[in-house]
C-alpha cells in the first residue's frame, strides 16, 4: 500500500498555523491514518482545527487538539521594542548569514533583554537565530529556547583501540542499528524504563500528563534532521585535569538528539500563550516571553526542565544499551544541552540565559561541538568568557538550507566524500551531506577565545534518519 503523504504546505493551506503543530499533525496522520486516503486524513485534521475542544480526549488526536485549543483569554497589551538594543558580540561574523544577524538585532531590542551574543555557526531560525544567546532579566522566551528543548550532545569514551572500528566494522554497525530508532514519529515497540517517567511533573501538570504515554514510547529514540548516533576515534593529545582522560586514542560513541515530541508540544503550547500575553511587532512576534513571576512562566520552567531531563535520559538509554552489548563501561562521559535556558549570574546580576543552538562554555565546563558526518568534532573546555555570555557554538552550522542541499548535492558526490573520509554511513538524507555545513575548523578558530580544545572525535560509523546511500527509503 502506498504511504500516506501529507505536507506542511497542505496543512497550512487548510488553516494550520506555522509552528510545531504542523509536524506533529503530519506524524500523527502517518501513524494512525495510514489506511485512509490523503483527502480523508486532511478532512480529519481540518475537523480538529475547526473544533479542537471536541478532540481533547481523543487518544490519537489529543496532542494536536491541545496545541490548537484557544488559550484562556488574558489581558493583552501592546509591547514596543526599544529603539536601541542591548549590546551583543558577534563571533565569526564572516560565516553568518544576514538573516541570523537581523534576528539577533531584533532580539536585542526586547525590553526584557540584558545582553546577547551570536555564535559563528549561527543561521536563521524561529524567534532567536540558531546560534543566538540572549540573557533576560526574569523572563523566559519559549522560542528563545527552541522547539527541540534540551537538544543534547553525549559522548561515551571507551578504552577500545579505534582500529577495531575498521576491523570489526559490521559488528559496531550492527550495535548502532539494533539499539537505535530514528525519525520524527519514531517509537519503540517496548517502552524503555527510566526514573524520568516518574517525575511528579508528569502527574501534576495538565499538559505534561497528556503527553506522558507518547513520551514513554519515544524514550530512548532519536529524531530526524541532524540527529545522529555514531562511533568514531577519540584522540586526546595531552592530559587535561578537567577532562581526566590520559592522552591516547580511544573509541567514542557520540549521539545528538533532544526531547522528541515532548519538547515540541511544550514549545508550541507555551509560545502560543506567550504570544497571547505579549503582542509584539511582527518581526519580533516569535520572541514573546513569559515572566517567571507568572503562573504560565513557572509552568513552562518546570516543563522545560523536565524535557531536558527526558532528553538526557534518551541518550543514557542508548549509550547504556550499546555499552552493555560491547561488554564495556565508558572511562568518561561528556555531555551538554544546547537548546535550553539557565539561571545564571552576569556581572553579579541574576539573569535567564537562553542558548538556542549554543553550547555552555563557563570556566572549565566540558562540552562537545560536532562537525559533520565526515568532519571532526571537538571535546572542549569553556574559558568563561563573558563577551559570549559564557557560550560557544553547538556545531559547524549550516551553510546551505535543506532544500538547497537536496537540489544541488548528488548521491554520487556524497558517496565519494564518505569514501575519501573512510566513513561508513548507515543512513541519512542528502540534506545532511557534509557539503551543507560550514568548515568546523574555521568555526573553531573563530571562537578560540571562548573554548579550549581538549580532544577530538573523528566519525567512522554514522547513523541518521533515512536510508543508507544507494538504497530505497
N, C-alpha and C positions, 0 to 999 in steps of 0.2 A: 504494500500500500504506500502511496506517495505521502511523504511527510507533510504535515500541516505547516505552512509558512505564512506568518503574518509579520508585517514590517511596522516599524515605528511610524513611518510616513502614513500608513493606512490608519493607524490608531489616532494620530494627530488630526487626520482628515475628518474623523467622526467626532472630534472634540476633546480628545485626551490632552491634558496639559503637558508641557515639556517637563521632564524630570524622571526620577527613578520609577514612577508608577508605570511608565511605558514598557521598560524592560521586564518589570515584574509581571505585567499583564501578558506579554509575549511568552514568557516562560511557563506561566500557569496554563495558557492555552495549549502550548506544545505538550504539556504533560497530561492534562485532563481532557482535552477536546481533540485528541489526535484522530479520533474516528469520525469527527464532524467535518463538514465541508468548511472551507475558508469563510464563506458567506454566513454559515450558521454560527461559527465561532465569533465572528465580528458582531453579529446580532446579539449574542450573549454578552459580550464585552460592552456593547452600547447600552444594553439594559442596566448593567452595573453602573455605568457612567451616569445614566439618567436618574436611577433610584438606588444610590449606594446603601441607604438605610435598610433596604429590603434584603441585602445580601450579607449583612454583618454577622449572621450566624451560619452562613453557608461555609461548609468545611473547606471547599476548594477556593471560593472567590472572596472570602473574608479579608485576606491581606490587601487585595485591590480595593475593595469597598472601604476599608479603613483609610486608605490614602485619598480616596475620592470624597469621603464624607465631609460635608461642610463643617468647619470648626465652629465651636461655640462663639457667638458674637462677642467681640471685645471692643473696647473703646479705641477707635482709630484716630491717629493724629498724623499730620504731615511732619516729616522729618527732613530737614535740609542738610546737604553736605556742607562742610566747612569750605571756605574759599581757598584756604591754604592747608595743604595736607601735612601730616606729621612726617618727620624725616624717615627715609629708608635708604639703605645702601644696596647697590646692585653689584653682584659678583659675576664676572664673565659676561658683561653686557653685550659683547660681540657675538655671543651664542644665542641670545634671547630674542624671540620674535616680538614685533611691535605690540601685538595684541596682548601679550602677557604683561608687558611693561605698562600699557594703558590701564589694564585691570588693577595693577598694583597702585597706580596713581589715584584711581578712584577709591580703592580701599583705604588709602592713607587719609582721605578727606572725611571718613566717617567720624561723627562727633565722639564716638567711644574709642577711637584709635589712639594708641600711645606711641608706638614705634613699629617699624617694619623692616623687612629685608627681602631680597629676591635672589634666589639661588641660580647658579649657572646652568642648571638643567631645566629651567622654567619654560613652560609653554601655556597656552591659553586653556582655561577651564571654566567651570561654573563658579560664580562668586569670586573667591580668591583664585589667582592663577595657580596651576600646579607648579610647585616650587616656590610658592609665596609663604611668607611668615608674617604674622600680624599679632601684636600684643594689644589687648584691650584692657580697660580698667577693671570691670567686674561683669563683663558680658561675654556670652558665647555665641558664635555665629555658626549655625549648623553647616552651611556651605563653605565656611572657613575651615572646617574640619574635613568635609568631603562626604561623598556617598559611601565609599568603602571605608567605614570607620575602623581605625586600628589596623589598617593595611600594614603588613609587618614583614620584616626580614628575619630569618632564623638560620643559623649555621651550626651544624654539629661537626666537630673536628675529631676524626678517628685516627688512631695510631696504626694505620694501614698504609703500606707502601703504595703510592698512587700509580705505580706501574701496573698494579693489579686491575686498574680500570680498563686497561687495554687488553691485558692477558685474559681477563675473565669478563669481557665487555657484556656478553649476553646475560651472565649471572646478575651483574649490577643493574642492567637494563630491566630485567625481569622483576627485580625487587621494587623498582620505581613503579612499573606498570601495575603490579599486583597490589600495591599498598597506597595508591593514589586514585583519585577520581576528579576529573576536571569538567568545567562547564558552568555557565551562569545558573542553570537549574539543577546541577548535579546533586544527587542524594545517595546515601549509602543504603543498601538493602537491609543491613542490620545496623542499627544506631550504635555509635561508639559510646563508651561510658567515660564521663569526666565530671568532676565536682562542680564545674562551672554551671552545669544544668540544674544544680540545686540552689543556685544563688537566689536569695529571698526576693530579689527584684523581679524575677520571673513570675512570682506569685502575688506580689503586692502592687504591681504596675499593670494597668489595663492593657496598654499596647503590647508590652512585653509578654503578658500572659497569652495573648492571641498568637504570638509568634513562636512560642515555646516548642510546639511539636515540629514545625518545619526546621527550626534551628537545630533541634536534636538530630534530625535526619541528615542535615548538612554538616554536622560536626565532624571534622577530620577530612573535609573535601577542600578543593581549590577552585577558584573561579576561572574566568576566561581572560581574554586580553593578554596583558603582560605577566600574568601569574605563572609560576613555574615551580618545579622540583627538579633538582639536578645534582649529579655527582661531579666532582672536579678535584683538581690538585690544589692543595693549600700550601703555600710557601711562606715560611717565617724566616726572614733574612737575619734578624737579630733578636736576642732575648729582650722581652719587654715585661717589666714588673707588673703592669696593669693587665696585660693580656695573659701572662702567666703560662705561656707555652714555650718550651725550648726551641731554639731555631732548628729548622729542618723542613722536610717535606712530609705532608700528611694527605689523607683522603678526606674530602669535605662533602657534606650533604647540605645543600643550600635550598631554601624554599622562600617563596614570595607569594603571599595571598592575604586576604583580610577577613572581614566578618560576615561575608556571604549575604544572603537575603536579609538577615537580621539587621545589619548595619544600614542597608539600603532603605529598608522600611522605616527605621528610626530617623534617618536623614530626611526622607520625604515628608514624614508626618510633622516633624518639628520645624522644618523650613517653611512649610505651609502656615503653621501657627505664627512663626516669626514675621512672615510677610503680612499677615493679617493684623499684627500688633504694631508694626512699623511700616508705614507707607513711604518708601524711599523713591528717589528719582529712578527712571527706567534703567539707567546704566548701572545702578547700584542695588537694584531690587533683590538680587540673589545674595546680598550681604546683610539681609535683615538679621537682627540679633535678638536674643533673649537675655534678660538680666538674671543673674544668679540670685537676686532677691525676689524674683517672681516664681510662682509655683511651676510654670512651664519650663523656666530655666533650670530649676532644681531637678525636675523630672528628666530633662534632656541630659543633664550632667550624669545622673545615675545611669541612664540608658547608654550613654556614650561609653562610660567606664565599663559597663557590663559587656558591650560589644568589643571593647579592647581585650578584656579577659577571654572572651569567646574566640577572638582571632588568635590569641596566643595558644589557647587550648587546641585549636585546629592544627597548628604547626607541631605542637608537642606530640599529638597523637600520631601524626605522620612519621615524625622522627623516631618515636619510641617503637613503632611497628617495624620500621626498616632496621633500626639498631638491633632489635631482637632477632630479626632474620639474619643479620650479619654476625650475630653472636658477639657483639662488641658494645662497650659503653664509650660514649664520647669523652675525650680528655678535656674538652672545653665546648661550651655552647655560648654563642654570641647572638644577640637578638635585639631588635628595636622596632617600635612603631614609627610610621611616618604620615599618618592621617589622623591627627589627634589634637587635643587641646590640654595644656598642662597649667597648673597653678604654680607660678614661679616668681622670683624676685628680679626686677630690673631696676638698676640704680636705686636700690633699697626701697623700691615700691612694689606692692603686690599687684601682679598682672596675670591675665589669662593669655598664654602664648599658643596661637594656632599655628600648626605646622602642616600645611596641606602639601604632601609630597616633599617633605623636608625632614632630614634626619637630626635628632637631638645631638648636639655637639658641645655640651657643657664640659668643663675641665675634667679630663680623664674618663669621660663617658665613652664606652665602646659602641660601635655600630658597624653596619655593613652597607657599602654602596656598590651595587652591581653595575656591570656594563651592559652587554647584550649576550645573546646565545653563543657568540664566538669571542667576545672580548672579556678581558679580565674584570673581576670585581675586586673590591678592596675592603679589608678589615681596617677600620680607622679608630683613632682615639681623639676625642674632642679637645680643642685648645681653650674652650671657654671664652671665645671672642664675642664681646657684647656688640660689636659692629654688625654681626649677623644674628643678633639675639640668640646666641649660643646654638646656631643651627648650621647645617651643611646640606648639600644636595642629597636626593634619595636615589639617584642613578645617573645614567648618562643623559637621559631626557630625549624626547622625540625631536627629530629634525624634519620629519615627514609625517603628515597625517595618515591615519589608517587607510583612508580612501585612496590617497595618492600612492601609498605603498602598494596596495592591491593592483593599481592601474599600471605601475611602472616597473615593478620587480617581477622577474620570471622565476619559475621553479628551477630552471637550469642554473641561473645566477646564484640562487640560494644553495643548491647542491654543491656548486663549485666552491663557495665560501666555506661551507661546512667541511668539505674535503680538505681544503687548504689549512683549516684550523684544527683538523683532527677531532671534530665534534660529531658524535652520533646523536641525531635528532629523532626522538620518538614520536613527536607530534607538535605541530604549531601551524599557524596561518602565515601567509606571506606578509601580513601587516606587522608581524613581529620579526621580520628578517633584520639582520644586523645593519643593513644599509639605511633602515628607517631611523636609526639612532645617531646621536652625536658621538664624537670621539671621546670616550671616557677618560683618556689620559689628558686631553686638553681641558676637560671639565675639572679634573683633579688639580691640575696646575692652577686653575682659576680660583681654587679655594685652599691653596696650600697654607694660608694663614688661619684657616678655620679648623683643620684636622691634620693629624699626623697619620701616615700610612704605617701600620704595624704588621700587615700581612696581605697576601694576595690570594685570589681564588680564580683558577683557570677552568672554565666549563669543559666537561668531556662527554657527559651523557645527559641530555636535556629533554624534559617532558613538559609540554604546554598543552593547552586545549587545542584540539584539532588532530587531523590525520598526519601520519608520517609522510615525508616528501615522496611523491611518486605513487601514493595510494589514494583511494577514494575515501572521502569523509563519511 
